[in-house]
Amino acid sequence: MTADAIETKVNFDTQSFPALQNDLYLRAARGEQTERAPVWCMRQAGRYLPEFRAIRVENEFFNVCRTPALATEVTVQPLRRYKGLLDAAIIFSDILVIPQAMGLEVQMVPGKGPYLPEPLRTPEDLKRLKDKAEGFSVDKELDYVYKAITNTRHVLGGQVPLLGFVGAPWTLMAYMVEGGGSKTFAAAKSWLFKHRQAAHELLGRIADVAAQFLIGQVRAGAQALQVFESWAGELGPHDFREFSLPYLARIAATVNAQCPNVPITVFAKGAHYAIESLATETVYDVISLDWTVDPAEARTRATKALEEKNMRDRKVVLQGNLDPTALFADPETIRERTRAMCQAFGASNHIANLGHGMMPAHDPEHLKAFLEEVHEASRQLRE
């Protein structure tokens, strides 16, 4: 499908959106008790869907991101396939649009992932970034994402809320310095020790761009937000506290000050040690867990930390956290694992999700089994 084929669906009016019909996700994210757990999945729009692959045959990855009609189409594809089973949509984009906006070239290489041909090798390379240049505008650079969000709100017709997102500063810095993914992140982590001041400068600049981008996404129509610290687990507790946590906190505080009614989720993958600090030292409404964390233990730790800081009135919601590889099992095993996940979260409020994103080799019918079981199992726990 080409952009021309769905051009008639484009609507960039931000003043009047269709009324929301399913607010389960938003109620849960705000800490309200719900009749069942809302459920959505990271990368729910992606290569595991044949309809997504059909679009990618004719369109390069970032062309899909930059063409609002196409970004809308792939965003709503899972909503069509799993009608009535998903409680949120997340705009189709990529965390690396921020490095692009700041002046770095980013390519998506088939079969390999992101590639930055001219990464930041030394602190001197910070001069190549254009976020401090006269006339730089986050809104201008990333307007195509805003247009995709606005159009998607109209196409969704109020079925479910629409999430916007960004990559977190440490994760984006890692890509910007490494030039892509890495097994060791030696180049990026060496900056933390060899070029500490420059590392903090870069992290701060990314945080400022990310916060303004999230605020812009809300203006465009995003009803909730998520910050992806995908490489948090590459940092030990000490380094996370210095090089990740302050910038995660800065983003949430900046966005919350201007968009106080918009729920924000943080997903610090691998940072199991940071549950307490994320709960007590940031204003994120939701903490998303990967599959290596026991939900019951996470809830106990977060609750205890809040009580110790005399923050009992603060509500922190947990999200997650089925191991994505469990979707390679047969449907009955998937249902068993999903029931166990729901039971681990208990009857208390939570948002069901995977512990990371969908994978290209996943069977779409297996995701359906997960979604259906969340509906059934979480409702039973609340009866």
Disulfide bonds with the S-S distance in Angstrom:
none
